[in-house]
Amino acid sequence: LIQNTFGDVLRKYRKLHGFSQEKLALEANVDRTYLSELERGIRKPTINTVFALSYALGLKPSEVIREVEEEYEKIVDNLGEKV
Amino acid sequence: LIQNTFGDVLRKYRKLHGFSQEKLALEANVDRTYLSELERGIRKPTINTVFALSYALGLKPSEVIREVEEEYEKIVDNLGEKV
């Protein structure tokens, strides 16, 4: 769930900044296939990957995490579950 | 570097909230040895672990990450390196 939300936020900002997966992967020094898996929520990023991708997009890691957190809490609230 | 900063921030908040490693590990549903390794900067947490530990301490994940980011950027600035 958290990794799916992260993947959605990452894809949104990558497109907003006009980056291809190839370009972002190169600038953040991550594998292109790994980046694609992150965007699809298949892999869980480490904190280091979150920092590298955020900075490559010109964003603060805490801004990216805040957005993931807001989306995640909305989904959990809608499910009526406890965080 | 990032994982060391995360480990320091995590230990600080754990102690501030009066949690033992055992209690935090139990509440966040992570292994006690793994938590100890995170605090020592030996392991890199996934985003899911960051969320679980933050919520267990009653904190927002973005607050924890903002503090890691501030400490990390201070260290990088002092090294005179580019982020």
Backbone of each chain as nested JSON, in Angstrom:
{
  "chains": [
    {"id": "A", "residues": [
      {"number": 1, "name": "LEU", "atoms": {"N": [0.833, -1.211, 0.0], "CA": [0.0, 0.0, 0.0], "C": [0.866, 1.258, 0.0]}},
      {"number": 2, "name": "ILE", "atoms": {"N": [1.808, 1.341, 0.95], "CA": [2.695, 2.515, 0.988], "C": [3.528, 2.579, -0.287]}},
      {"number": 3, "name": "GLN", "atoms": {"N": [4.037, 1.426, -0.721], "CA": [4.866, 1.475, -1.926], "C": [4.048, 1.8, -3.177]}},
      {"number": 4, "name": "ASN", "atoms": {"N": [2.773, 1.424, -3.199], "CA": [1.919, 1.804, -4.337], "C": [1.69, 3.312, -4.354]}},
      {"number": 5, "name": "THR", "atoms": {"N": [1.446, 3.877, -3.183], "CA": [1.235, 5.321, -3.079], "C": [2.512, 6.06, -3.48]}},
      {"number": 6, "name": "PHE", "atoms": {"N": [3.661, 5.564, -3.001], "CA": [4.931, 6.175, -3.394], "C": [5.102, 6.121, -4.91]}},
      {"number": 7, "name": "GLY", "atoms": {"N": [4.792, 4.977, -5.51], "CA": [4.925, 4.825, -6.964], "C": [4.076, 5.834, -7.725]}},
      {"number": 8, "name": "ASP", "atoms": {"N": [2.859, 6.05, -7.251], "CA": [1.962, 7.014, -7.908], "C": [2.497, 8.444, -7.789]}},
      {"number": 9, "name": "VAL", "atoms": {"N": [2.971, 8.787, -6.592], "CA": [3.504, 10.137, -6.36], "C": [4.77, 10.344, -7.207]}},
      {"number": 10, "name": "LEU", "atoms": {"N": [5.611, 9.337, -7.244], "CA": [6.852, 9.428, -8.028], "C": [6.548, 9.637, -9.512]}},
      {"number": 11, "name": "ARG", "atoms": {"N": [5.634, 8.854, -10.05], "CA": [5.288, 8.975, -11.472], "C": [4.705, 10.362, -11.765]}},
      {"number": 12, "name": "LYS", "atoms": {"N": [3.836, 10.828, -10.858], "CA": [3.218, 12.148, -11.041], "C": [4.294, 13.231, -11.141]}},
      {"number": 13, "name": "TYR", "atoms": {"N": [5.236, 13.244, -10.204], "CA": [6.265, 14.286, -10.216], "C": [7.237, 14.115, -11.378]}},
      {"number": 14, "name": "ARG", "atoms": {"N": [7.546, 12.874, -11.741], "CA": [8.439, 12.669, -12.884], "C": [7.827, 13.286, -14.14]}},
      {"number": 15, "name": "LYS", "atoms": {"N": [6.524, 13.028, -14.366], "CA": [5.861, 13.563, -15.562], "C": [5.716, 15.085, -15.471]}},
      {"number": 16, "name": "LEU", "atoms": {"N": [5.381, 15.567, -14.259], "CA": [5.23, 17.005, -14.037], "C": [6.524, 17.746, -14.376]}},
      {"number": 17, "name": "HIS", "atoms": {"N": [7.654, 17.116, -14.108], "CA": [8.945, 17.742, -14.378], "C": [9.474, 17.393, -15.768]}},
      {"number": 18, "name": "GLY", "atoms": {"N": [8.659, 16.665, -16.56], "CA": [9.042, 16.357, -17.94], "C": [10.214, 15.4, -18.07]}},
      {"number": 19, "name": "PHE", "atoms": {"N": [10.388, 14.523, -17.068], "CA": [11.468, 13.545, -17.122], "C": [10.936, 12.233, -17.701]}},
      {"number": 20, "name": "SER", "atoms": {"N": [11.705, 11.608, -18.588], "CA": [11.443, 10.213, -18.959], "C": [11.973, 9.329, -17.84]}},
      {"number": 21, "name": "GLN", "atoms": {"N": [11.55, 8.068, -17.814], "CA": [12.111, 7.126, -16.831], "C": [13.626, 7.027, -17.012]}},
      {"number": 22, "name": "GLU", "atoms": {"N": [14.061, 7.012, -18.27], "CA": [15.498, 6.891, -18.567], "C": [16.271, 8.062, -17.947]}},
      {"number": 23, "name": "LYS", "atoms": {"N": [15.745, 9.272, -18.158], "CA": [16.451, 10.462, -17.676], "C": [16.504, 10.482, -16.137]}},
      {"number": 24, "name": "LEU", "atoms": {"N": [15.367, 10.195, -15.504], "CA": [15.345, 10.207, -14.04], "C": [16.262, 9.118, -13.475]}},
      {"number": 25, "name": "ALA", "atoms": {"N": [16.215, 7.935, -14.072], "CA": [17.064, 6.831, -13.606], "C": [18.537, 7.241, -13.668]}},
      {"number": 26, "name": "LEU", "atoms": {"N": [18.905, 7.885, -14.77], "CA": [20.289, 8.317, -14.973], "C": [20.678, 9.369, -13.93]}},
      {"number": 27, "name": "GLU", "atoms": {"N": [19.819, 10.362, -13.749], "CA": [20.153, 11.471, -12.833], "C": [20.16, 11.028, -11.372]}},
      {"number": 28, "name": "ALA", "atoms": {"N": [19.316, 10.05, -11.023], "CA": [19.247, 9.591, -9.632], "C": [20.177, 8.399, -9.403]}},
      {"number": 29, "name": "ASN", "atoms": {"N": [20.824, 7.955, -10.48], "CA": [21.754, 6.821, -10.393], "C": [21.062, 5.537, -9.894]}},
      {"number": 30, "name": "VAL", "atoms": {"N": [19.88, 5.272, -10.452], "CA": [19.206, 3.997, -10.173], "C": [18.947, 3.285, -11.51]}},
      {"number": 31, "name": "ASP", "atoms": {"N": [18.752, 1.997, -11.437], "CA": [18.486, 1.201, -12.624], "C": [17.114, 1.564, -13.205]}},
      {"number": 32, "name": "ARG", "atoms": {"N": [17.003, 1.608, -14.525], "CA": [15.751, 2.008, -15.177], "C": [14.646, 0.994, -14.874]}},
      {"number": 33, "name": "THR", "atoms": {"N": [14.987, -0.28, -14.872], "CA": [13.986, -1.316, -14.58], "C": [13.496, -1.187, -13.137]}},
      {"number": 34, "name": "TYR", "atoms": {"N": [14.428, -0.907, -12.236], "CA": [14.077, -0.714, -10.82], "C": [13.134, 0.48, -10.676]}},
      {"number": 35, "name": "LEU", "atoms": {"N": [13.424, 1.577, -11.378], "CA": [12.554, 2.763, -11.327], "C": [11.149, 2.417, -11.813]}},
      {"number": 36, "name": "SER", "atoms": {"N": [11.083, 1.657, -12.905], "CA": [9.78, 1.245, -13.442], "C": [9.022, 0.402, -12.412]}},
      {"number": 37, "name": "GLU", "atoms": {"N": [9.729, -0.467, -11.711], "CA": [9.091, -1.309, -10.684], "C": [8.631, -0.473, -9.488]}},
      {"number": 38, "name": "LEU", "atoms": {"N": [9.417, 0.539, -9.152], "CA": [9.006, 1.439, -8.061], "C": [7.707, 2.16, -8.432]}},
      {"number": 39, "name": "GLU", "atoms": {"N": [7.627, 2.647, -9.672], "CA": [6.422, 3.387, -10.079], "C": [5.194, 2.48, -10.092]}},
      {"number": 40, "name": "ARG", "atoms": {"N": [5.409, 1.184, -10.325], "CA": [4.281, 0.259, -10.338], "C": [4.003, -0.337, -8.941]}},
      {"number": 41, "name": "GLY", "atoms": {"N": [4.774, 0.093, -7.946], "CA": [4.532, -0.375, -6.578], "C": [4.972, -1.807, -6.342]}},
      {"number": 42, "name": "ILE", "atoms": {"N": [5.827, -2.319, -7.226], "CA": [6.28, -3.712, -7.112], "C": [7.435, -3.821, -6.117]}},
      {"number": 43, "name": "ARG", "atoms": {"N": [8.239, -2.748, -6.039], "CA": [9.379, -2.746, -5.106], "C": [9.203, -1.644, -4.069]}},
      {"number": 44, "name": "LYS", "atoms": {"N": [9.826, -1.874, -2.91], "CA": [9.802, -0.879, -1.843], "C": [11.125, -0.12, -1.846]}},
      {"number": 45, "name": "PRO", "atoms": {"N": [11.091, 1.198, -2.0], "CA": [12.359, 1.932, -2.022], "C": [12.976, 2.016, -0.628]}},
      {"number": 46, "name": "THR", "atoms": {"N": [14.296, 2.022, -0.566], "CA": [14.962, 2.369, 0.69], "C": [14.911, 3.885, 0.834]}},
      {"number": 47, "name": "ILE", "atoms": {"N": [15.18, 4.339, 2.038], "CA": [15.225, 5.775, 2.31], "C": [16.259, 6.456, 1.398]}},
      {"number": 48, "name": "ASN", "atoms": {"N": [17.359, 5.768, 1.103], "CA": [18.393, 6.347, 0.241], "C": [17.869, 6.579, -1.174]}},
      {"number": 49, "name": "THR", "atoms": {"N": [17.079, 5.633, -1.685], "CA": [16.489, 5.777, -3.018], "C": [15.476, 6.917, -3.038]}},
      {"number": 50, "name": "VAL", "atoms": {"N": [14.697, 7.042, -1.964], "CA": [13.735, 8.159, -1.876], "C": [14.483, 9.491, -1.945]}},
      {"number": 51, "name": "PHE", "atoms": {"N": [15.591, 9.602, -1.216], "CA": [16.373, 10.848, -1.243], "C": [16.937, 11.098, -2.648]}},
      {"number": 52, "name": "ALA", "atoms": {"N": [17.528, 10.077, -3.261], "CA": [18.167, 10.252, -4.572], "C": [17.145, 10.673, -5.634]}},
      {"number": 53, "name": "LEU", "atoms": {"N": [15.985, 10.031, -5.65], "CA": [14.958, 10.355, -6.648], "C": [14.377, 11.747, -6.397]}},
      {"number": 54, "name": "SER", "atoms": {"N": [14.147, 12.081, -5.134], "CA": [13.588, 13.401, -4.817], "C": [14.546, 14.506, -5.254]}},
      {"number": 55, "name": "TYR", "atoms": {"N": [15.8, 14.389, -4.874], "CA": [16.763, 15.432, -5.223], "C": [16.934, 15.524, -6.744]}},
      {"number": 56, "name": "ALA", "atoms": {"N": [16.908, 14.385, -7.44], "CA": [17.039, 14.406, -8.909], "C": [15.882, 15.178, -9.539]}},
      {"number": 57, "name": "LEU", "atoms": {"N": [14.722, 15.165, -8.885], "CA": [13.549, 15.892, -9.388], "C": [13.486, 17.328, -8.845]}},
      {"number": 58, "name": "GLY", "atoms": {"N": [14.492, 17.715, -8.058], "CA": [14.508, 19.062, -7.501], "C": [13.544, 19.238, -6.343]}},
      {"number": 59, "name": "LEU", "atoms": {"N": [13.192, 18.135, -5.683], "CA": [12.233, 18.178, -4.576], "C": [12.925, 17.805, -3.27]}},
      {"number": 60, "name": "LYS", "atoms": {"N": [12.331, 18.236, -2.16], "CA": [12.781, 17.793, -0.85], "C": [12.197, 16.398, -0.59]}},
      {"number": 61, "name": "PRO", "atoms": {"N": [12.992, 15.472, -0.093], "CA": [12.456, 14.151, 0.277], "C": [11.252, 14.259, 1.207]}},
      {"number": 62, "name": "SER", "atoms": {"N": [11.282, 15.216, 2.141], "CA": [10.166, 15.344, 3.092], "C": [8.878, 15.786, 2.399]}},
      {"number": 63, "name": "GLU", "atoms": {"N": [8.984, 16.551, 1.296], "CA": [7.796, 16.954, 0.536], "C": [7.165, 15.725, -0.126]}},
      {"number": 64, "name": "VAL", "atoms": {"N": [8.032, 14.891, -0.701], "CA": [7.544, 13.676, -1.37], "C": [6.877, 12.757, -0.336]}},
      {"number": 65, "name": "ILE", "atoms": {"N": [7.543, 12.585, 0.806], "CA": [6.998, 11.706, 1.844], "C": [5.701, 12.269, 2.417]}},
      {"number": 66, "name": "ARG", "atoms": {"N": [5.628, 13.596, 2.543], "CA": [4.389, 14.177, 3.07], "C": [3.217, 13.86, 2.141]}},
      {"number": 67, "name": "GLU", "atoms": {"N": [3.48, 13.925, 0.849], "CA": [2.398, 13.629, -0.1], "C": [2.012, 12.14, -0.058]}},
      {"number": 68, "name": "VAL", "atoms": {"N": [3.003, 11.274, 0.067], "CA": [2.726, 9.83, 0.189], "C": [1.893, 9.574, 1.446]}},
      {"number": 69, "name": "GLU", "atoms": {"N": [2.295, 10.23, 2.521], "CA": [1.62, 10.09, 3.819], "C": [0.158, 10.554, 3.743]}},
      {"number": 70, "name": "GLU", "atoms": {"N": [-0.081, 11.696, 3.075], "CA": [-1.455, 12.211, 2.955], "C": [-2.33, 11.25, 2.162]}},
      {"number": 71, "name": "GLU", "atoms": {"N": [-1.794, 10.767, 1.053], "CA": [-2.558, 9.82, 0.224], "C": [-2.803, 8.519, 0.989]}},
      {"number": 72, "name": "TYR", "atoms": {"N": [-1.755, 8.048, 1.659], "CA": [-1.842, 6.798, 2.414], "C": [-2.885, 6.911, 3.529]}},
      {"number": 73, "name": "GLU", "atoms": {"N": [-2.869, 8.035, 4.25], "CA": [-3.814, 8.195, 5.365], "C": [-5.254, 8.311, 4.856]}},
      {"number": 74, "name": "LYS", "atoms": {"N": [-5.427, 8.949, 3.68], "CA": [-6.757, 9.023, 3.065], "C": [-7.286, 7.624, 2.767]}},
      {"number": 75, "name": "ILE", "atoms": {"N": [-6.416, 6.801, 2.16], "CA": [-6.828, 5.445, 1.782], "C": [-7.169, 4.622, 3.032]}},
      {"number": 76, "name": "VAL", "atoms": {"N": [-6.316, 4.725, 4.051], "CA": [-6.546, 3.969, 5.281], "C": [-7.832, 4.433, 5.963]}},
      {"number": 77, "name": "ASP", "atoms": {"N": [-8.059, 5.766, 5.968], "CA": [-9.296, 6.297, 6.554], "C": [-10.514, 5.751, 5.802]}},
      {"number": 78, "name": "ASN", "atoms": {"N": [-10.408, 5.728, 4.493], "CA": [-11.537, 5.237, 3.683], "C": [-11.809, 3.763, 3.94]}},
      {"number": 79, "name": "LEU", "atoms": {"N": [-10.764, 3.022, 4.237], "CA": [-10.923, 1.601, 4.522], "C": [-11.489, 1.388, 5.928]}},
      {"number": 80, "name": "GLY", "atoms": {"N": [-11.508, 2.481, 6.719], "CA": [-12.034, 2.376, 8.072], "C": [-11.104, 1.586, 8.99]}},
      {"number": 81, "name": "GLU", "atoms": {"N": [-9.821, 1.567, 8.589], "CA": [-8.856, 0.813, 9.4], "C": [-8.042, 1.767, 10.267]}},
      {"number": 82, "name": "LYS", "atoms": {"N": [-7.462, 1.201, 11.3], "CA": [-6.539, 1.947, 12.144], "C": [-5.179, 1.981, 11.481]}},
      {"number": 83, "name": "VAL", "atoms": {"N": [-4.505, 3.146, 11.538], "CA": [-3.131, 3.225, 11.011], "C": [-2.214, 2.527, 12.0]}}
    ]},
    {"id": "B", "residues": [
      {"number": 1, "name": "LEU", "atoms": {"N": [25.462, 7.366, 4.704], "CA": [25.317, 8.7, 5.303], "C": [23.852, 8.964, 5.671]}},
      {"number": 2, "name": "ILE", "atoms": {"N": [22.965, 8.756, 4.708], "CA": [21.54, 8.972, 4.987], "C": [21.068, 7.99, 6.056]}},
      {"number": 3, "name": "GLN", "atoms": {"N": [21.491, 6.731, 5.924], "CA": [21.021, 5.753, 6.913], "C": [21.615, 6.023, 8.298]}},
      {"number": 4, "name": "ASN", "atoms": {"N": [22.819, 6.593, 8.36], "CA": [23.377, 6.955, 9.667], "C": [22.573, 8.087, 10.307]}},
      {"number": 5, "name": "THR", "atoms": {"N": [22.202, 9.057, 9.473], "CA": [21.421, 10.178, 9.977], "C": [20.056, 9.683, 10.446]}},
      {"number": 6, "name": "PHE", "atoms": {"N": [19.442, 8.792, 9.646], "CA": [18.154, 8.224, 10.044], "C": [18.289, 7.499, 11.389]}},
      {"number": 7, "name": "GLY", "atoms": {"N": [19.351, 6.721, 11.537], "CA": [19.558, 5.973, 12.772], "C": [19.653, 6.882, 13.985]}},
      {"number": 8, "name": "ASP", "atoms": {"N": [20.36, 8.007, 13.815], "CA": [20.501, 8.957, 14.922], "C": [19.158, 9.587, 15.291]}},
      {"number": 9, "name": "VAL", "atoms": {"N": [18.388, 9.961, 14.263], "CA": [17.078, 10.589, 14.495], "C": [16.139, 9.581, 15.157]}},
      {"number": 10, "name": "LEU", "atoms": {"N": [16.173, 8.358, 14.676], "CA": [15.306, 7.311, 15.23], "C": [15.617, 7.073, 16.71]}},
      {"number": 11, "name": "ARG", "atoms": {"N": [16.909, 6.947, 17.031], "CA": [17.284, 6.704, 18.432], "C": [16.867, 7.874, 19.311]}},
      {"number": 12, "name": "LYS", "atoms": {"N": [17.069, 9.099, 18.794], "CA": [16.701, 10.295, 19.552], "C": [15.217, 10.267, 19.915]}},
      {"number": 13, "name": "TYR", "atoms": {"N": [14.36, 10.019, 18.923], "CA": [12.915, 10.036, 19.175], "C": [12.474, 8.842, 20.028]}},
      {"number": 14, "name": "ARG", "atoms": {"N": [13.116, 7.691, 19.828], "CA": [12.763, 6.537, 20.655], "C": [13.003, 6.856, 22.126]}},
      {"number": 15, "name": "LYS", "atoms": {"N": [14.174, 7.438, 22.413], "CA": [14.503, 7.749, 23.811], "C": [13.615, 8.869, 24.345]}},
      {"number": 16, "name": "LEU", "atoms": {"N": [13.359, 9.882, 23.503], "CA": [12.502, 11.009, 23.866], "C": [11.114, 10.524, 24.273]}},
      {"number": 17, "name": "HIS", "atoms": {"N": [10.637, 9.476, 23.595], "CA": [9.31, 8.946, 23.893], "C": [9.351, 7.832, 24.947]}},
      {"number": 18, "name": "GLY", "atoms": {"N": [10.548, 7.585, 25.5], "CA": [10.68, 6.61, 26.573], "C": [10.44, 5.169, 26.157]}},
      {"number": 19, "name": "PHE", "atoms": {"N": [10.727, 4.867, 24.887], "CA": [10.577, 3.486, 24.39], "C": [11.904, 2.751, 24.485]}},
      {"number": 20, "name": "SER", "atoms": {"N": [11.864, 1.509, 24.952], "CA": [13.026, 0.633, 24.788], "C": [13.043, 0.144, 23.345]}},
      {"number": 21, "name": "GLN", "atoms": {"N": [14.179, -0.409, 22.891], "CA": [14.22, -1.004, 21.549], "C": [13.187, -2.125, 21.45]}},
      {"number": 22, "name": "GLU", "atoms": {"N": [13.055, -2.904, 22.527], "CA": [12.109, -4.028, 22.526], "C": [10.681, -3.527, 22.3]}},
      {"number": 23, "name": "LYS", "atoms": {"N": [10.31, -2.474, 23.04], "CA": [8.941, -1.962, 22.94], "C": [8.661, -1.395, 21.552]}},
      {"number": 24, "name": "LEU", "atoms": {"N": [9.603, -0.602, 21.029], "CA": [9.384, -0.01, 19.705], "C": [9.317, -1.098, 18.628]}},
      {"number": 25, "name": "ALA", "atoms": {"N": [10.222, -2.075, 18.723], "CA": [10.235, -3.166, 17.743], "C": [8.885, -3.889, 17.737]}},
      {"number": 26, "name": "LEU", "atoms": {"N": [8.366, -4.129, 18.931], "CA": [7.082, -4.817, 19.07], "C": [5.947, -3.987, 18.471]}},
      {"number": 27, "name": "GLU", "atoms": {"N": [5.913, -2.701, 18.819], "CA": [4.807, -1.851, 18.362], "C": [4.862, -1.575, 16.859]}},
      {"number": 28, "name": "ALA", "atoms": {"N": [6.07, -1.525, 16.292], "CA": [6.203, -1.253, 14.861], "C": [6.259, -2.547, 14.051]}},
      {"number": 29, "name": "ASN", "atoms": {"N": [6.231, -3.685, 14.764], "CA": [6.263, -4.987, 14.104], "C": [7.524, -5.193, 13.263]}},
      {"number": 30, "name": "VAL", "atoms": {"N": [8.667, -4.805, 13.851], "CA": [9.952, -5.096, 13.208], "C": [10.81, -5.909, 14.18]}},
      {"number": 31, "name": "ASP", "atoms": {"N": [11.786, -6.588, 13.66], "CA": [12.685, -7.4, 14.466], "C": [13.563, -6.497, 15.342]}},
      {"number": 32, "name": "ARG", "atoms": {"N": [13.802, -6.901, 16.589], "CA": [14.582, -6.079, 17.52], "C": [16.025, -5.895, 17.03]}},
      {"number": 33, "name": "THR", "atoms": {"N": [16.595, -6.952, 16.483], "CA": [17.968, -6.87, 15.958], "C": [18.034, -5.908, 14.777]}},
      {"number": 34, "name": "TYR", "atoms": {"N": [17.024, -5.987, 13.922], "CA": [16.947, -5.085, 12.759], "C": [16.851, -3.634, 13.235]}},
      {"number": 35, "name": "LEU", "atoms": {"N": [16.026, -3.375, 14.25], "CA": [15.895, -2.019, 14.793], "C": [17.237, -1.53, 15.325]}},
      {"number": 36, "name": "SER", "atoms": {"N": [17.95, -2.397, 16.022], "CA": [19.263, -2.033, 16.553], "C": [20.223, -1.694, 15.404]}},
      {"number": 37, "name": "GLU", "atoms": {"N": [20.156, -2.457, 14.319], "CA": [21.02, -2.192, 13.156], "C": [20.638, -0.886, 12.467]}},
      {"number": 38, "name": "LEU", "atoms": {"N": [19.343, -0.598, 12.432], "CA": [18.896, 0.683, 11.854], "C": [19.452, 1.848, 12.666]}},
      {"number": 39, "name": "GLU", "atoms": {"N": [19.374, 1.749, 13.994], "CA": [19.86, 2.852, 14.834], "C": [21.368, 3.047, 14.678]}},
      {"number": 40, "name": "ARG", "atoms": {"N": [22.076, 1.968, 14.364], "CA": [23.532, 2.088, 14.18], "C": [23.908, 2.416, 12.735]}},
      {"number": 41, "name": "GLY", "atoms": {"N": [22.895, 2.594, 11.861], "CA": [23.182, 2.977, 10.476], "C": [23.727, 1.846, 9.627]}},
      {"number": 42, "name": "ILE", "atoms": {"N": [23.586, 0.619, 10.124], "CA": [24.125, -0.535, 9.403], "C": [23.178, -0.983, 8.289]}},
      {"number": 43, "name": "ARG", "atoms": {"N": [21.871, -0.786, 8.507], "CA": [20.87, -1.166, 7.5], "C": [20.135, 0.069, 7.001]}},
      {"number": 44, "name": "LYS", "atoms": {"N": [19.652, -0.034, 5.753], "CA": [18.863, 1.052, 5.162], "C": [17.392, 0.688, 5.258]}},
      {"number": 45, "name": "PRO", "atoms": {"N": [16.578, 1.503, 5.936], "CA": [15.155, 1.155, 6.045], "C": [14.444, 1.354, 4.718]}},
      {"number": 46, "name": "THR", "atoms": {"N": [13.447, 0.517, 4.453], "CA": [12.548, 0.805, 3.337], "C": [11.565, 1.878, 3.806]}},
      {"number": 47, "name": "ILE", "atoms": {"N": [10.884, 2.461, 2.84], "CA": [9.874, 3.476, 3.144], "C": [8.804, 2.889, 4.076]}},
      {"number": 48, "name": "ASN", "atoms": {"N": [8.491, 1.617, 3.915], "CA": [7.47, 0.988, 4.763], "C": [7.918, 0.936, 6.224]}},
      {"number": 49, "name": "THR", "atoms": {"N": [9.2, 0.627, 6.438], "CA": [9.744, 0.598, 7.794], "C": [9.757, 2.0, 8.404]}},
      {"number": 50, "name": "VAL", "atoms": {"N": [10.091, 3.004, 7.601], "CA": [10.073, 4.39, 8.091], "C": [8.664, 4.752, 8.563]}},
      {"number": 51, "name": "PHE", "atoms": {"N": [7.651, 4.384, 7.773], "CA": [6.262, 4.676, 8.158], "C": [5.896, 3.933, 9.446]}},
      {"number": 52, "name": "ALA", "atoms": {"N": [6.21, 2.649, 9.52], "CA": [5.82, 1.838, 10.68], "C": [6.466, 2.37, 11.96]}},
      {"number": 53, "name": "LEU", "atoms": {"N": [7.759, 2.7, 11.902], "CA": [8.458, 3.189, 13.098], "C": [7.952, 4.573, 13.501]}},
      {"number": 54, "name": "SER", "atoms": {"N": [7.707, 5.436, 12.512], "CA": [7.221, 6.782, 12.817], "C": [5.86, 6.716, 13.498]}},
      {"number": 55, "name": "TYR", "atoms": {"N": [4.927, 5.965, 12.915], "CA": [3.588, 5.874, 13.498], "C": [3.637, 5.242, 14.89]}},
      {"number": 56, "name": "ALA", "atoms": {"N": [4.508, 4.251, 15.082], "CA": [4.619, 3.618, 16.398], "C": [5.074, 4.63, 17.451]}},
      {"number": 57, "name": "LEU", "atoms": {"N": [5.862, 5.634, 17.021], "CA": [6.333, 6.673, 17.944], "C": [5.373, 7.856, 18.013]}},
      {"number": 58, "name": "GLY", "atoms": {"N": [4.235, 7.757, 17.29], "CA": [3.263, 8.85, 17.309], "C": [3.689, 10.043, 16.473]}},
      {"number": 59, "name": "LEU", "atoms": {"N": [4.583, 9.807, 15.503], "CA": [5.095, 10.885, 14.648], "C": [4.623, 10.701, 13.213]}},
      {"number": 60, "name": "LYS", "atoms": {"N": [4.612, 11.796, 12.459], "CA": [4.364, 11.719, 11.025], "C": [5.661, 11.281, 10.346]}},
      {"number": 61, "name": "PRO", "atoms": {"N": [5.601, 10.351, 9.402], "CA": [6.808, 9.972, 8.656], "C": [7.496, 11.185, 8.025]}},
      {"number": 62, "name": "SER", "atoms": {"N": [6.719, 12.15, 7.537], "CA": [7.324, 13.324, 6.885], "C": [8.097, 14.188, 7.879]}},
      {"number": 63, "name": "GLU", "atoms": {"N": [7.679, 14.189, 9.158], "CA": [8.42, 14.936, 10.181], "C": [9.782, 14.287, 10.414]}},
      {"number": 64, "name": "VAL", "atoms": {"N": [9.767, 12.97, 10.494], "CA": [11.021, 12.234, 10.705], "C": [11.961, 12.455, 9.511]}},
      {"number": 65, "name": "ILE", "atoms": {"N": [11.405, 12.353, 8.305], "CA": [12.228, 12.529, 7.111], "C": [12.743, 13.965, 6.996]}},
      {"number": 66, "name": "ARG", "atoms": {"N": [11.917, 14.928, 7.415], "CA": [12.387, 16.319, 7.341], "C": [13.598, 16.512, 8.248]}},
      {"number": 67, "name": "GLU", "atoms": {"N": [13.554, 15.882, 9.404], "CA": [14.689, 16.032, 10.314], "C": [15.937, 15.331, 9.76]}},
      {"number": 68, "name": "VAL", "atoms": {"N": [15.74, 14.155, 9.17], "CA": [16.869, 13.441, 8.55], "C": [17.467, 14.306, 7.434]}},
      {"number": 69, "name": "GLU", "atoms": {"N": [16.581, 14.881, 6.642], "CA": [16.977, 15.733, 5.508], "C": [17.77, 16.955, 5.981]}},
      {"number": 70, "name": "GLU", "atoms": {"N": [17.303, 17.591, 7.057], "CA": [18.004, 18.781, 7.562], "C": [19.4, 18.42, 8.06]}},
      {"number": 71, "name": "GLU", "atoms": {"N": [19.484, 17.32, 8.807], "CA": [20.797, 16.878, 9.307], "C": [21.709, 16.482, 8.156]}},
      {"number": 72, "name": "TYR", "atoms": {"N": [21.147, 15.755, 7.195], "CA": [21.918, 15.279, 6.034], "C": [22.452, 16.467, 5.232]}},
      {"number": 73, "name": "GLU", "atoms": {"N": [21.604, 17.466, 5.006], "CA": [22.031, 18.614, 4.19], "C": [23.092, 19.43, 4.92]}},
      {"number": 74, "name": "LYS", "atoms": {"N": [22.98, 19.503, 6.262], "CA": [24.015, 20.184, 7.05], "C": [25.365, 19.486, 6.868]}},
      {"number": 75, "name": "ILE", "atoms": {"N": [25.349, 18.154, 6.963], "CA": [26.595, 17.396, 6.845], "C": [27.197, 17.563, 5.449]}},
      {"number": 76, "name": "VAL", "atoms": {"N": [26.332, 17.474, 4.432], "CA": [26.808, 17.6, 3.053], "C": [27.369, 19.0, 2.814]}},
      {"number": 77, "name": "ASP", "atoms": {"N": [26.673, 20.027, 3.344], "CA": [27.166, 21.407, 3.205], "C": [28.536, 21.549, 3.858]}},
      {"number": 78, "name": "ASN", "atoms": {"N": [28.682, 20.964, 5.043], "CA": [29.96, 21.06, 5.75], "C": [31.078, 20.359, 4.995]}},
      {"number": 79, "name": "LEU", "atoms": {"N": [30.728, 19.313, 4.279], "CA": [31.733, 18.598, 3.488], "C": [32.083, 19.372, 2.221]}},
      {"number": 80, "name": "GLY", "atoms": {"N": [31.262, 20.397, 1.925], "CA": [31.496, 21.175, 0.713], "C": [31.183, 20.394, -0.543]}},
      {"number": 81, "name": "GLU", "atoms": {"N": [30.308, 19.382, -0.372], "CA": [29.954, 18.56, -1.529], "C": [28.612, 18.976, -2.092]}},
      {"number": 82, "name": "LYS", "atoms": {"N": [28.384, 18.594, -3.335], "CA": [27.093, 18.844, -3.978], "C": [26.126, 17.743, -3.567]}},
      {"number": 83, "name": "VAL", "atoms": {"N": [24.872, 18.11, -3.289], "CA": [23.844, 17.096, -2.985], "C": [23.467, 16.43, -4.308]}}
    ]}
  ]
}
